[in-house]
Amino acid sequence: MTRRELLRTTIVAGSALLLRGRSGFGQVASRADSSDRLYDPSMVQQRAVATSADNDAALKSIEQRLKCTCGCNLDIYTCRTTDFTCTYSPALHREVLALRQEGKSADAVVAAFVTKYGEQVLMAPKPEGFNLAGYLLPGALVAGAGALLTAVLLRRGRRAAQQVTAAAAPVVPPAVEDERLRRALAEVED
């Protein structure tokens, strides 16, 4: 099959598909009785009107230190502003707001969440006790692997240099070599 025949066949087949109808192309409209969660408008919960307190920088920094409990592994702020089907993050946001309105500091709010939900509510564990292994062990392993790799490469480099110097025999001038050969020949003839 030549290129022209392949091109002609491709154009004819593509045109036939387009002329056949638009079924199967693009998005298919969702029906109300569909069980598809993405098209179900009842899944999106009604949200209260956002206030300036909802987007306060201090509140945002607190919520970014705390993990949403819905299982998405996002922080509360990201979950409540991106996943509009989550029912956990708005409730957690209201808890943070209530604690801040009581006059608690950011660390006190985080401590209250740790008391209520456990340490797994933190986006990053506290750097103390066994948690230090999580912070220090990966870096130590990378540094150890780098040191080992450096040692292996230096050893190979030294071996290669020794082999090159051993392979390069000393160059003997032709006159000296001729004299050595004459003496060896004289010894054999005797």
Protein Blocks (a to p, Z undefined) as FASTA:
>chain_A
ZZklmmmmmmmmmmmmmmnopghiajddddfkbcbfklmmklpccdddddfklmgfklmm
mmmmpccfkonopafklmmmmmmmbfklmmmmmmmmmmmmnopafklmmmmmmmmnojkl
pmbdcdehjllmmmmmmmmmmmmmmmmmmmmmmmmmmmmmmmmmmmmccdddfklmmmmm
mmmmmmmmZZ
